[in-house]
């Protein structure tokens, strides 16, 4: 585990998520992080598909990360701040980038086959964690706002 790189990537993601940085700044910051920790490259590659990189924008309005994508992004932050080893198999970038097209061309046959080959079945929606139990353990040991007494998450009016 490369704690320094994981902390930096978690911070970059948080800053983009709350609109503090633009997508271009986020992209530059993410790809400036060099590490041998496979969690860094796999999470970075997955997140690269979650935002538009053709024009500069913040994570809001039509450019906001989708409702389907947001839980994945939040799990990435949670994982990066945990001390769990990244245990997913290495998947070639070409496959991650072409999977939607392969799905359309083959009506799902090619991705289903390659997902089995790369052991990518995430039926519980836990990636980058391995199990729901590990997510629960990470939630039970928060790194952000830990120890803050009676923190209210209600909006200030």
C-alpha positions as CSV (number, residue, x, y, z in Angstrom):
1,X,0.0,0.0,0.0
2,X,1.4,3.4,-1.0
3,X,-0.3,5.5,1.7
4,X,1.0,8.8,0.3
5,X,-0.3,8.2,-3.2
6,X,-3.6,6.9,-1.9
7,X,-4.1,9.9,0.3
8,X,-3.2,12.3,-2.6
9,X,-5.6,10.5,-5.0
10,X,-8.4,10.5,-2.4
11,X,-8.0,14.2,-1.9
12,X,-8.0,14.8,-5.7
13,X,-11.2,12.9,-6.0
14,X,-12.9,14.7,-3.1
15,X,-11.9,18.1,-4.5
16,X,-13.3,17.3,-7.9
17,X,-16.5,15.8,-6.4
18,X,-17.2,19.0,-4.4
19,X,-16.4,21.3,-7.3
20,X,-13.2,22.7,-5.8
21,X,-11.2,21.7,-8.9
22,X,-12.2,21.5,-12.6
23,X,-12.1,18.3,-14.6
24,X,-8.8,19.4,-16.3
25,X,-7.2,20.1,-12.9
26,X,-8.5,16.8,-11.6
27,X,-7.1,15.0,-14.6
28,X,-3.7,16.6,-14.3
29,X,-3.5,15.9,-10.5
30,X,-4.6,12.3,-10.9
31,X,-2.1,11.5,-13.6
32,X,0.7,13.2,-11.8
33,X,0.5,10.6,-9.0
34,X,3.1,7.9,-9.7
35,X,2.9,4.7,-7.7
36,X,3.4,0.9,-7.9
37,X,0.2,0.4,-5.9
38,X,-2.2,-1.1,-8.4
39,X,-5.2,0.5,-6.6
40,X,-3.9,3.9,-7.8
41,X,-3.8,3.0,-11.5
42,X,-7.0,1.0,-11.6
43,X,-9.0,3.6,-9.7
44,X,-7.5,6.4,-11.8
45,X,-8.4,4.5,-15.0
46,X,-11.9,3.8,-13.9
47,X,-12.5,7.4,-12.8
48,X,-11.1,8.7,-16.1
49,X,-14.3,7.2,-17.7
50,X,-16.6,9.0,-15.3
51,X,-16.1,12.6,-16.5
52,X,-16.0,14.5,-19.8
53,X,-12.5,15.6,-20.7
54,X,-13.4,17.6,-23.9
55,X,-14.2,20.9,-22.3
56,X,-13.3,22.3,-18.9
57,X,-16.1,22.1,-16.2
58,X,-16.8,21.5,-12.6
59,X,-18.7,18.4,-11.2
60,X,-22.1,20.0,-11.5
61,X,-25.2,20.3,-13.7
62,X,-24.9,18.4,-16.9
63,X,-21.3,17.5,-16.1
64,X,-22.0,16.0,-12.7
65,X,-21.0,12.4,-12.1
66,X,-24.1,10.3,-12.7
67,X,-26.3,8.8,-9.9
68,X,-25.0,5.4,-11.0
69,X,-21.4,6.6,-10.9
70,X,-21.4,8.5,-7.6
71,X,-21.5,5.4,-5.3
72,X,-18.5,4.0,-7.1
73,X,-16.6,7.2,-6.7
74,X,-17.4,7.3,-3.0
75,X,-16.3,3.7,-2.6
76,X,-13.0,4.7,-4.3
77,X,-12.4,7.4,-1.7
78,X,-13.4,5.1,1.1
79,X,-11.1,2.4,-0.3
80,X,-8.1,4.7,-0.8
81,X,-8.4,5.9,2.9
82,X,-8.6,2.3,4.1
83,X,-5.6,0.0,4.7
84,X,-6.9,-2.9,2.6
85,X,-4.8,-4.4,-0.1
86,X,-6.1,-4.0,-3.7
87,X,-6.9,-7.6,-4.7
88,X,-8.7,-7.2,-8.1
89,X,-7.0,-8.8,-11.1
90,X,-5.1,-6.6,-13.5
91,X,-7.2,-5.7,-16.5
92,X,-5.8,-4.2,-19.7
93,X,-6.7,-0.6,-20.3
94,X,-7.7,-1.4,-23.9
95,X,-10.5,-3.6,-22.5
96,X,-11.8,-1.1,-20.1
97,X,-11.9,1.6,-22.8
98,X,-13.5,-0.6,-25.5
99,X,-15.9,-2.6,-23.3
100,X,-19.0,-0.4,-24.1
101,X,-18.3,-0.7,-27.9
102,X,-17.6,-4.5,-27.6
103,X,-20.9,-4.8,-25.7
104,X,-22.8,-3.1,-28.6
105,X,-21.1,-5.0,-31.4
106,X,-21.5,-8.5,-29.8
107,X,-24.8,-7.9,-27.8
108,X,-22.8,-8.5,-24.7
109,X,-21.1,-11.8,-25.6
110,X,-17.5,-10.6,-25.8
111,X,-17.6,-8.6,-22.5
112,X,-19.3,-11.5,-20.7
113,X,-16.5,-13.8,-21.9
114,X,-13.7,-11.4,-21.1
115,X,-15.2,-10.5,-17.7
116,X,-15.0,-14.2,-16.8
117,X,-11.4,-14.4,-18.2
118,X,-10.3,-11.4,-16.1
119,X,-12.5,-12.4,-13.1
120,X,-14.4,-9.1,-13.2
121,X,-17.7,-10.2,-11.9
122,X,-18.7,-7.7,-9.3
123,X,-22.2,-8.9,-8.6
124,X,-22.3,-7.2,-5.2
125,X,-21.2,-3.8,-6.4
126,X,-18.2,-3.6,-4.1
127,X,-15.3,-2.6,-6.3
128,X,-12.6,-1.6,-5.4
129,X,-13.3,-3.5,-2.3
130,X,-13.6,-7.3,-2.4
131,X,-16.6,-7.8,-0.1
132,X,-19.4,-6.0,1.5
133,X,-17.9,-6.8,4.9
134,X,-14.7,-4.9,4.0
135,X,-16.8,-1.9,3.0
136,X,-18.6,-2.1,6.3
137,X,-15.2,-2.3,8.1
138,X,-13.9,0.8,6.3
139,X,-17.1,2.7,7.1
140,X,-16.7,1.7,10.7
141,X,-13.2,3.2,10.8
142,X,-13.6,6.5,9.0
143,X,-10.5,8.6,8.2
144,X,-12.4,11.8,7.4
145,X,-14.2,13.5,10.2
146,X,-13.3,10.7,12.6
147,X,-13.7,11.8,16.2
148,X,-15.7,14.9,15.4
149,X,-18.2,15.1,18.3
150,X,-21.9,15.3,17.3
151,X,-21.2,16.2,13.7
152,X,-24.4,17.1,11.9
153,X,-24.7,16.3,8.2
154,X,-27.9,18.4,7.9
155,X,-27.5,21.5,5.7
156,X,-27.0,24.8,7.4
157,X,-30.0,27.0,6.9
